[in-house]
Amino acid sequence: MVTINIEALDVALGRRSVLHGVSTTLEPGALIGVVGPNGAGKSTLVRALLGLVPATAGAVRVDGVPVDHIPRSDLARRIAYLPQGQTLHWPLTVERLVALGRLPHLAPFSRIGEADRIAIERAILQADVGHLRDRPATELSGGERARVLLARTLAVEASALIADEPLAALDPGHQLEVMALLKRQAQAGALVVAVLHDLTLAARHCDRLILLHEGRLVANGPPDAVLTAGRLATVYGIRAWIGEAEGGRLIVPLDHHG
C-alpha cells in the first residue's frame, strides 16, 4: 500500500506561484477528492504528487521517500496516473491501448504474459469497454475515450491511483459507474485521489475532500464538514441548496454572488 505525505508544499509554474504551503497525508483505503474552483491548483497538486512538477519549497514523500528520489519505473508501478484531456494520435485498438497499462511491469523487449492478460481483461471489464475492444481508439467518442483511458490506468494494478477529472465527457450514468469503481478500488485497500468538479458526486462518494482555493488548502476532512454553505460562498462565490437524498448529500448551486 502507498501513503503520500505532503509537507508545506509550494509549487510555481514559471513565475506564477500556484500552491502555497499545502500539507496533508494521503493514506490507503480511502477515496480522496480534490475540489475547488478553476485555477485553484488542483491539477498542479496531483502532478506534484507524482514529481511531474518540482516543489519550490516543502516536499512530497511516497512511503517516506522524497518523490524525486524514486525511479520513474518504480513510481509508475506503485502509482497509476490518469491525466486530464489526453489526445490519442495512433489508431491502436482499444485492447492494445489498455495493454499499455502493463508497460511499467515489463522488461525491455519482453512480451505480455498470462498475468498481464488477466490484468488487461479485468480492467476492460471494470471500465465497461469490452464492446469497444476491437475499435480503433482514435474513432471513439469523448466519453468512450475517457473510459478506455481509465481502463489503461486500472490495468497497471498499482497500489495507488491518481485521476485528474476522470468524469470529464462522461454521461451521468457512466459518471456514477466511474465513481463507484473508484470507491471499490479504495475499499479494496488502494489510495485513490481524484480531481472532481461535481460537488454532489464528490460529497456522496468520497471518504474525504481536500478543498483548494487560490493555491491554499482551506478545508480537509469528511465531505459534510468541508462543503458547507459558508465555504461554497467564500470559495466558489455561490449560494447553494444543500440537502439529503437516499443517504447522501446533494449540493445544488442556486446563484452566483458575482
C-alpha positions in Angstrom: 0.0 0.0 0.0 1.1 3.6 -0.7 1.0 6.6 1.7 1.8 10.1 0.4 2.9 12.9 2.7 2.7 16.5 1.6 4.8 18.8 3.7 4.4 22.6 3.4 4.4 22.3 -0.4 4.9 25.3 -2.6 4.9 25.0 -6.4 5.5 27.6 -9.0 4.8 27.3 -12.8 7.2 29.7 -14.4 7.0 33.0 -12.5 3.5 32.2 -11.1 3.2 30.8 -7.7 0.4 28.1 -7.8 0.5 26.2 -4.5 1.2 27.7 -1.1 2.1 25.7 2.0 -0.1 22.7 1.3 0.3 20.0 4.0 -1.7 16.8 4.4 -1.3 13.0 4.4 -3.0 10.7 1.9 -3.5 7.2 3.3 -4.5 3.9 1.6 -8.1 2.6 1.7 -9.7 5.9 1.0 -11.2 7.8 -2.0 -10.0 11.3 -1.6 -11.5 14.1 -3.8 -9.6 17.2 -4.6 -12.1 20.0 -5.2 -12.0 23.8 -5.8 -12.8 26.4 -8.4 -10.9 26.7 -11.7 -7.3 27.9 -11.1 -7.3 26.7 -7.5 -4.2 24.5 -8.1 -5.9 21.0 -8.2 -4.1 19.6 -11.3 -0.8 21.1 -10.1 -1.2 19.4 -6.8 -1.8 15.9 -8.3 1.1 16.4 -10.7 3.3 17.4 -7.8 2.4 14.1 -6.0 4.0 12.3 -9.0 7.0 14.5 -9.2 5.9 15.9 -12.6 6.3 19.5 -11.3 9.1 20.4 -8.9 8.4 21.8 -5.4 9.9 25.3 -4.8 9.6 24.6 -1.1 8.4 21.7 1.1 8.3 18.1 -0.1 6.2 15.2 -1.3 7.2 11.8 0.2 5.9 8.5 -1.0 6.2 5.9 1.8 8.7 8.2 3.4 10.9 8.7 0.4 11.0 12.1 -1.5 9.2 11.5 -4.7 12.0 12.9 -6.8 14.3 10.2 -5.4 12.2 7.3 -6.6 13.0 5.8 -10.0 10.2 6.7 -12.5 9.7 3.0 -13.4 9.2 2.1 -9.7 6.8 5.0 -9.2 4.8 4.0 -12.3 4.3 0.6 -10.8 3.2 1.9 -7.5 1.0 4.9 -8.6 -1.2 4.8 -11.7 -2.0 8.2 -13.2 -4.9 9.3 -15.3 -4.2 12.8 -16.6 -6.9 15.0 -18.0 -7.5 15.8 -21.6 -5.4 13.2 -23.3 -5.3 13.2 -27.1 -4.9 9.9 -29.0 -2.8 10.1 -32.2 -2.3 6.4 -33.1 -5.1 4.2 -34.2 -4.4 1.4 -31.8 -7.3 -0.9 -30.9 -8.9 -0.3 -27.5 -7.5 -3.6 -26.3 -3.9 -2.7 -27.3 -4.3 0.7 -25.7 -5.4 -0.8 -22.4 -2.5 -3.2 -22.6 -0.1 -0.2 -22.5 -1.0 0.0 -18.8 1.2 -3.1 -18.3 4.4 -1.4 -19.6 5.7 -0.5 -16.1 5.8 -4.2 -15.3 7.6 -5.4 -18.4 11.3 -5.6 -19.0 12.6 -4.1 -22.3 11.6 -6.2 -25.3 9.7 -8.6 -23.1 6.2 -9.9 -24.1 2.9 -9.7 -22.3 2.4 -12.8 -20.1 -0.6 -14.5 -18.6 -0.7 -12.3 -15.6 -0.7 -9.2 -17.8 -3.5 -10.6 -20.0 -5.6 -11.2 -16.9 -5.0 -7.7 -15.6 -5.9 -6.2 -19.1 -9.1 -8.2 -19.2 -10.1 -7.3 -15.7 -9.5 -3.6 -16.4 -11.6 -3.8 -19.6 -14.5 -5.3 -17.7 -14.2 -2.9 -14.8 -14.4 0.1 -17.1 -17.2 -1.4 -19.2 -15.4 -1.1 -22.5 -15.4 -4.8 -23.6 -17.7 -3.9 -26.5 -15.1 -1.5 -27.8 -12.1 -3.7 -27.6 -11.6 -4.1 -31.4 -12.4 -0.4 -32.2 -9.6 2.0 -33.2 -9.1 4.3 -30.2 -9.0 7.3 -32.4 -12.5 6.7 -33.5 -14.1 6.8 -30.0 -16.3 9.5 -28.7 -15.1 11.6 -25.8 -16.9 9.6 -23.2 -15.7 6.3 -24.7 -12.2 7.5 -24.8 -12.3 8.6 -21.2 -13.4 5.1 -20.1 -10.8 3.4 -22.2 -8.1 5.6 -20.7 -9.4 4.8 -17.2 -9.1 1.1 -18.2 -5.5 1.6 -19.2 -4.9 3.1 -15.8 -6.6 0.3 -14.0 -4.5 -2.3 -15.9 -1.4 -1.1 -14.0 -2.9 -2.6 -10.9 -1.0 -0.1 -8.8 -1.4 0.4 -5.0 -2.5 4.0 -5.6 -4.4 5.7 -8.4 -4.5 9.4 -9.2 -7.1 10.6 -11.6 -7.4 14.2 -12.8 -11.0 14.9 -13.8 -12.0 11.3 -14.5 -15.6 12.2 -15.1 -15.0 14.7 -17.9 -17.0 14.0 -21.0 -19.0 11.2 -19.3 -22.8 11.0 -19.3 -24.5 10.8 -15.8 -24.8 7.0 -15.9 -21.1 6.5 -16.6 -20.2 9.2 -14.1 -21.9 7.2 -11.4 -20.2 4.0 -12.6 -16.8 5.5 -12.5 -17.3 7.0 -9.0 -18.5 3.5 -7.8 -15.5 1.9 -9.4 -13.0 4.3 -7.8 -14.8 3.7 -4.5 -14.4 -0.1 -4.9 -10.7 0.4 -5.6 -10.3 2.3 -2.3 -12.4 -0.2 -0.4 -10.0 -2.9 -1.7 -7.2 -1.1 0.0 -5.8 1.3 -2.6 -5.2 5.0 -2.2 -7.4 6.8 -4.7 -7.1 10.5 -5.4 -9.5 12.2 -7.9 -9.8 15.8 -9.0 -13.5 16.5 -9.2 -15.8 19.3 -10.2 -19.2 17.8 -9.4 -19.7 18.6 -5.8 -22.7 16.3 -5.3 -20.8 13.3 -6.6 -17.7 14.3 -4.5 -19.9 14.5 -1.4 -21.7 11.3 -2.0 -18.8 9.0 -2.9 -15.6 10.4 -1.4 -14.4 9.5 2.1 -12.6 12.8 2.4 -12.2 16.0 0.5 -9.4 18.4 0.0 -10.7 21.9 -0.8 -8.2 24.2 -2.5 -8.7 28.0 -3.1 -6.1 30.2 -4.7 -3.4 27.6 -4.2 -4.1 27.1 -0.5 -5.7 24.2 1.4 -8.7 25.8 3.1 -10.5 22.6 4.3 -9.6 18.9 4.6 -11.9 16.3 6.0 -15.2 14.5 5.6 -17.4 15.9 2.8 -20.1 17.1 5.1 -17.6 19.1 7.1 -15.8 20.6 4.0 -18.7 21.5 1.8 -20.6 24.0 4.0 -22.7 26.8 2.8 -20.2 29.3 4.0 -17.3 27.7 2.2 -19.3 27.4 -1.0 -20.0 31.1 -0.8 -16.4 32.1 0.0 -14.5 29.7 -2.3 -16.9 29.3 -5.3 -18.9 32.5 -4.9 -22.2 30.7 -5.0 -25.3 30.3 -2.9 -26.3 26.6 -2.9 -29.1 24.4 -1.6 -27.6 21.6 0.5 -29.8 18.6 1.3 -30.0 14.8 1.7 -31.4 12.1 -0.5 -31.2 8.3 -0.1 -28.5 8.6 2.5 -26.2 11.0 0.6 -25.7 14.8 0.3 -27.0 16.9 -2.6 -25.5 20.3 -3.5 -27.4 22.4 -6.0 -25.9 25.8 -7.0 -28.7 28.4 -7.0 -27.0 31.6 -8.0 -23.6 33.3 -8.3 -22.8 36.2 -6.0 -20.7 37.8 -8.7 
